[in-house]
Amino acid sequence: MAKKIKSYKDLPIIWKGNRNCFQLNLRAIGGKQPTFKSKSETVAAAKEAFTDWMDGSPIEVVTVESEWSVDLGVEKYLEMAERRCDDEEDEYGPATLQAQTMRLTKICDLKIDGLRLGKRYVKNLSIDVMVDHLWPKLKKLVLSPITAMNYYIDFQQFLNYCVIRKQLKSNVARDARLKENGDHRVMLPSKVDKSIENLEKSIGKITPETILSIFQHTPPQHRMKVKFAIETGLRAGEQVALKVYDRRKPELGGVDFEKNVVKVRIAKKRGTLASLDFIGGPKTKKGRRKVPLDPDFSKALKEYWMAMPVKMKVEGWLFPTNKGTLSDNNNWRNRILYKACDRAGLAKDERPTWHGLRHAYATAYLNKRGGDFTRAMELMGHADMSTTLMYKEHVEDVERDEADAKAVKDHYGLDLDMGVPDEPQGNVVSLKKAR
């Protein structure tokens, strides 16, 4: 191929629209593919590289860093993210990479004043673009304010990278949130407040009476899944990925019938498409945990596993599909839980989600164990105590509450049956009339 290169004009120059730059292909003469801001710079580099090649000198072309478009910046950011994903010591995993890829791609496709955001230069992004265009469009793009916030935070992280690479002087996505901007700023919702609000709604849907009714209206072949979710508090992705514990493969965890515990080590992770779902670690490091099982339930699980048809055990999942493949937790919610709710006569706004069964476990445990939040945090696999403490208002301890009230009462000794005190004697001395 090198014999066909007779002059610098034979070296391909390509306009990269998504990068807003010219690319010079020097592979035919043993070089790389540097990029340049202008056509004249690219041609000059081609002449220099061709001369060096003809002289037998090493090909050293100084690349002029082009000004990034948002498309190019996102491409470079995701390349960096892939490297982080490959680093075992970095907590940035495949699920995070796929989520960020999806969100940033959608952000690039947003149109502002008729032009895709991805076509704009990073250097031209401003606080006004964030406040007046990006944030309002994100709120319209997705249904949940929290999801819109996740999109915005991903874009803010991307702009941090652009600042590091000197494509932007300051992170305008971060600056747009500063209080100094007054009312003209991006005001993200409180994730904690929203979580508490959602928990409040969920608690009303998981009363013991409701849970029992749902369970009674669940087909017998699916009751084991529902009971397991309620009595272990595992996340849906953790339960779907459960296997029977094998001492030869402790890294996979699973249900240990001998010790009556569930060892959570792996979980199903969502890909950008259902077909791209994969098995990874739990949600956080604290998600690696052991959850005790009632011995009778553990025995029932073992019998359930032993009676399972061989074809369903092919891949080793404890709760597989009829074909033995990995179950879809969305199907569990829609085809098992919601249908049981319908049969139980629950309205659409009264039925709990599958995650609501996890809330049922947490509230039951805390109410029965005297509000042991430290242990509850371990069993739930929460990364932070603040998440566990959200259940605090839903934990009842009658004896404790009575003791607290009595402590204050006894301190002052106030009694509503006290008699009316005598009128106090005045300090005025009556004068006798002079005779």
C-alpha positions in Angstrom: 0.0 0.0 0.0 2.9 2.4 0.8 4.1 2.1 -2.9 1.0 3.9 -4.0 1.9 7.0 -2.0 3.7 9.2 -4.6 3.1 12.6 -3.1 1.6 14.2 0.0 -1.6 14.5 -1.9 -2.1 10.8 -1.7 -2.4 11.0 2.1 -6.2 11.0 2.9 -7.6 14.0 4.6 -11.1 13.5 6.0 -13.5 16.1 7.5 -14.9 14.6 10.8 -18.3 16.3 11.1 -19.0 15.0 14.6 -15.6 16.3 15.8 -15.5 19.6 13.8 -12.0 18.9 12.7 -9.9 17.5 9.8 -8.2 14.1 10.2 -5.0 13.2 8.4 -4.5 9.5 7.8 -0.8 8.6 7.9 -1.2 4.9 8.5 0.0 4.1 4.9 3.4 5.5 5.7 3.6 4.2 9.3 2.1 7.2 11.1 -1.1 7.8 13.0 -4.3 9.8 12.4 -3.8 13.3 13.9 -6.5 15.9 13.8 -6.3 19.7 13.0 -8.5 22.7 13.2 -8.1 23.8 9.6 -7.6 22.4 6.1 -4.4 24.4 5.7 -2.8 23.0 8.9 -3.7 19.5 7.8 -2.1 20.0 4.3 1.0 21.4 5.9 1.3 18.4 8.2 0.8 16.1 5.2 3.7 17.7 3.4 6.0 17.5 6.4 5.1 13.8 7.1 5.6 12.9 3.4 9.0 14.6 3.4 10.1 12.8 6.6 8.9 9.4 5.1 10.8 10.0 1.9 14.0 10.8 3.9 13.5 7.8 6.1 13.1 9.9 9.2 10.6 9.1 12.0 7.2 10.6 11.3 6.5 13.1 14.0 3.4 15.2 13.4 2.4 17.7 16.1 -1.3 17.5 16.5 -3.1 20.8 17.2 -5.9 20.0 19.6 -9.1 21.0 17.9 -11.9 22.7 19.6 -14.3 20.1 20.7 -17.9 19.8 19.7 -20.2 18.3 22.4 -20.4 15.1 20.3 -16.6 14.9 20.2 -16.3 15.7 23.9 -18.8 13.0 24.9 -16.9 10.5 22.6 -13.6 11.3 24.4 -15.3 11.2 27.8 -16.8 7.8 27.2 -13.5 6.5 26.0 -12.0 7.6 29.3 -15.0 6.0 31.1 -14.4 2.7 29.4 -10.8 2.7 30.7 -12.2 3.3 34.2 -14.6 0.4 33.7 -11.7 -1.9 32.9 -9.8 -0.8 36.1 -10.8 -3.4 38.8 -9.8 -0.9 41.5 -12.2 1.7 40.2 -15.8 1.5 41.4 -17.0 2.7 38.0 -18.8 -0.4 36.6 -20.4 -1.5 33.4 -23.9 -0.5 34.6 -22.8 3.1 35.2 -21.0 3.2 31.9 -24.1 2.1 30.0 -26.4 4.5 31.9 -24.1 7.4 31.2 -23.7 6.5 27.6 -27.5 6.4 27.1 -28.1 9.7 28.9 -25.3 11.6 27.3 -26.3 10.4 23.8 -29.9 11.6 24.4 -28.6 15.0 25.7 -26.5 15.4 22.5 -29.7 14.8 20.4 -31.6 17.6 22.1 -32.2 20.5 19.8 -31.6 24.1 21.0 -32.8 26.8 18.6 -33.0 24.2 15.8 -29.4 22.9 16.3 -28.5 19.6 17.9 -26.6 20.3 21.2 -24.0 17.8 20.1 -23.1 20.0 17.1 -22.3 23.0 19.4 -18.8 23.8 20.5 -18.1 23.0 24.1 -16.5 26.4 24.6 -19.8 28.1 23.6 -21.8 26.5 26.3 -23.0 29.0 29.0 -25.0 29.3 32.1 -27.9 30.7 30.1 -27.8 27.5 27.9 -28.0 25.4 31.0 -30.8 27.4 32.7 -32.9 28.4 29.8 -32.6 25.4 27.5 -30.9 22.2 28.8 -32.7 21.9 32.2 -36.2 22.7 30.9 -35.7 20.2 28.0 -34.5 17.5 30.4 -37.6 17.9 32.5 -39.8 17.4 29.4 -37.6 14.5 28.1 -38.3 12.3 31.1 -41.2 11.8 33.5 -39.4 11.9 36.8 -37.7 15.0 38.2 -35.1 12.7 39.8 -34.4 11.1 36.4 -34.0 14.5 34.9 -31.6 15.4 37.7 -29.5 12.2 36.9 -29.2 13.3 33.3 -28.1 16.8 34.4 -25.5 15.5 36.8 -24.0 13.2 34.1 -23.7 16.2 31.8 -22.1 18.2 34.7 -19.5 15.4 35.2 -18.8 15.4 31.5 -18.1 19.1 31.6 -15.7 18.6 34.5 -13.7 16.4 32.1 -13.9 19.2 29.5 -12.5 21.7 32.0 -9.6 19.3 32.8 -8.9 19.0 29.1 -8.9 22.8 28.8 -11.9 22.9 26.4 -13.9 25.0 28.9 -12.8 27.6 31.4 -15.4 26.7 34.1 -18.0 24.1 34.5 -21.1 26.0 33.5 -23.5 23.2 34.5 -22.1 23.5 38.1 -22.1 27.3 38.0 -25.7 27.4 36.8 -26.7 25.9 40.2 -25.0 28.5 42.4 -27.2 30.6 44.6 -25.4 33.7 43.5 -27.4 33.5 40.3 -30.6 34.3 42.2 -33.8 33.0 40.5 -31.9 32.5 37.2 -30.4 29.2 38.1 -30.9 25.4 37.8 -32.7 24.2 40.9 -32.3 20.4 41.1 -34.8 18.5 43.2 -33.8 17.0 46.6 -33.2 13.3 46.1 -33.6 12.7 49.8 -36.9 14.5 50.0 -38.2 12.7 47.0 -37.1 9.3 48.4 -38.9 10.1 51.7 -42.0 11.1 49.8 -42.0 7.9 47.7 -41.4 5.9 50.9 -44.4 7.5 52.5 -46.6 6.5 49.6 -45.2 3.0 49.5 -45.7 2.3 53.2 -49.5 2.8 52.9 -49.6 0.1 50.2 -47.8 -2.6 52.3 -49.9 -3.0 55.3 -50.0 -6.6 56.7 -53.6 -7.0 55.5 -52.7 -5.9 52.0 -49.6 -8.1 51.8 -51.6 -11.1 53.0 -54.3 -10.5 50.4 -51.8 -10.2 47.6 -50.0 -13.4 48.7 -53.4 -15.3 48.8 -54.2 -14.2 45.3 -50.7 -15.1 43.9 -50.7 -18.4 41.9 -49.1 -21.2 43.9 -46.2 -21.6 41.4 -45.1 -18.0 42.1 -45.7 -17.7 45.8 -42.2 -18.7 46.7 -40.8 -15.7 44.8 -43.1 -13.3 46.6 -42.5 -14.8 50.0 -38.8 -14.7 49.4 -38.9 -11.0 48.5 -40.9 -10.1 51.6 -38.9 -12.2 54.0 -35.4 -11.3 52.8 -35.7 -7.7 51.5 -33.4 -8.5 48.5 -33.5 -6.1 45.6 -35.2 -7.6 42.6 -31.9 -7.7 40.6 -30.3 -9.6 43.5 -33.1 -12.1 43.8 -33.3 -12.8 40.1 -29.6 -13.6 40.0 -29.7 -16.0 43.0 -28.2 -19.5 42.8 -27.9 -22.4 45.2 -24.7 -21.8 47.2 -21.7 -23.8 46.0 -18.7 -23.9 48.3 -16.5 -24.3 45.2 -17.8 -21.0 43.9 -18.2 -18.7 46.9 -17.8 -15.6 44.7 -21.3 -16.3 43.3 -23.0 -16.4 46.7 -26.5 -17.9 46.8 -28.8 -19.6 49.2 -27.0 -21.8 51.7 -29.5 -24.4 52.9 -27.2 -25.8 55.6 -26.6 -22.5 57.3 -30.0 -21.0 56.5 -28.6 -17.8 55.0 -28.6 -15.9 51.7 -25.2 -14.8 50.6 -25.6 -11.8 48.2 -22.6 -11.5 45.9 -24.0 -10.9 42.4 -27.0 -9.1 40.8 -28.6 -8.6 37.5 -27.7 -5.2 35.9 -29.7 -3.3 33.4 -28.2 -2.7 30.0 -29.4 0.0 27.5 -31.6 -2.8 26.0 -33.2 -5.8 27.8 -31.0 -8.0 25.6 -27.9 -6.3 27.0 -28.7 -7.0 30.7 -25.7 -8.6 32.4 -24.6 -10.1 35.8 -22.4 -7.9 38.0 -21.8 -7.1 41.6 -24.5 -5.7 44.0 -25.5 -2.1 43.9 -22.7 -1.0 46.3 -20.0 -2.7 48.3 -22.3 -2.8 51.3 -24.7 -4.8 49.1 -22.4 -7.8 49.7 -24.1 -9.3 52.7 -25.6 -12.3 54.5 -29.4 -12.3 55.2 -30.7 -15.0 57.5 -33.6 -17.3 56.5 -36.2 -18.9 58.8 -35.2 -22.6 59.0 -38.6 -23.8 58.0 -38.6 -21.4 54.9 -35.0 -22.6 54.1 -36.2 -26.2 54.2 -39.2 -25.3 51.9 -36.8 -23.6 49.5 -34.6 -26.6 49.3 -37.6 -28.8 48.6 -38.7 -26.4 45.9 -35.2 -26.6 44.3 -35.0 -30.4 44.5 -38.5 -30.7 42.9 -37.6 -28.3 40.1 -37.5 -30.0 36.6 -33.9 -30.6 35.4 -34.4 -28.5 32.3 -35.0 -25.4 34.6 -31.8 -26.0 36.5 -29.5 -25.8 33.4 -28.1 -22.4 34.2 -28.4 -22.8 38.0 -30.8 -19.9 38.8 -32.9 -20.4 41.9 -35.9 -18.6 40.3 -35.5 -19.2 36.6 -37.9 -19.0 33.7 -39.7 -22.2 32.5 -36.8 -22.6 30.1 -34.2 -22.3 32.8 -32.9 -18.9 31.7 -32.4 -15.8 33.8 -35.8 -14.3 34.8 -36.8 -10.7 34.0 -37.7 -8.9 37.2 -40.0 -6.6 35.2 -42.1 -9.6 34.3 -42.2 -10.5 38.0 -43.7 -7.1 38.7 -46.1 -7.0 35.8 -47.2 -10.6 35.4 -47.1 -11.8 39.0 -47.4 -9.0 41.5 -49.7 -6.6 39.6 -52.0 -9.4 38.4 -52.2 -10.7 42.0 -53.1 -7.1 43.1 -55.8 -7.0 40.4 -57.3 -10.3 41.7 -57.2 -8.9 45.2 -59.3 -6.0 44.1 -56.6 -3.3 44.5 -56.9 -0.2 42.4 -53.9 0.7 40.3 -52.8 3.5 42.7 -53.1 1.1 45.6 -50.8 -1.7 44.5 -47.2 -1.8 45.6 -44.2 -2.2 43.3 -41.8 -5.2 43.6 -39.4 -2.8 45.4 -42.3 -2.1 47.8 -41.9 -5.7 49.1 -38.4 -4.6 50.1 -39.9 -1.8 52.2 -42.2 -4.4 53.7 -39.2 -6.4 54.9 -37.5 -3.3 56.4 -40.5 -2.0 58.3 -41.4 -5.5 59.6 -37.8 -6.1 60.8 -37.4 -2.7 62.5 -40.8 -2.9 64.3 -40.1 -6.4 65.5 -36.4 -5.8 66.5 -36.9 -2.6 68.5 -35.6 -0.2 65.8 -32.1 -1.7 65.4 -31.1 0.5 62.5 -27.4 -0.6 62.4 -28.4 -4.2 61.8 -31.1 -3.2 59.4 -28.6 -1.2 57.4 -26.5 -4.4 57.1 -29.4 -6.6 56.2 -30.7 -4.2 53.6 -27.3 -3.6 52.0 -27.6 0.2 52.3 -24.4 2.2 51.6 -25.4 5.0 54.0 -27.2 5.0 57.3 -29.3 8.0 56.1 -31.1 5.7 53.8 -32.0 3.3 56.6 -33.1 6.1 58.8 -35.8 7.1 56.4 -37.8 4.3 57.9 -37.6 5.9 61.4 -41.0 7.5 61.2 -42.6 4.2 60.4 -41.2 2.3 63.4 -43.5 1.9 66.4 -42.2 1.2 69.9 -45.1 1.6 72.3 -43.1 0.8 75.5 -40.4 3.2 74.5 -42.9 6.0 73.7 -44.7 5.5 77.0 -41.5 5.6 78.9 -40.4 8.8 77.1 -43.7 10.5 77.9 -43.6 9.3 81.5 -40.1 10.6 82.0 -41.2 14.2 81.2 -44.4 13.9 83.2 -42.5 12.7 86.3 -40.0 15.5 86.1 -42.6 18.3 86.8 -45.2 16.3 88.7 -48.1 18.1 87.2 -51.5 16.7 88.3 -54.8 17.7 86.7 -56.7 16.7 89.9 -54.9 19.2 92.0 -57.2 21.4 94.1 -57.5 25.1 93.6 -54.8 26.8 95.7 -55.8 29.4 98.4 -55.8 33.0 97.4 -52.4 34.4 98.1 -52.3 36.9 101.1 -51.6 40.4 100.1 -48.8 42.5 101.5 -51.0 45.6 102.1 -51.6 46.4 105.7 -55.0 48.0 106.5 -54.9 51.2 108.5 -57.1 51.7 111.5 -59.2 54.8 111.6 -57.9 57.4 114.0 -60.3 58.3 116.9 
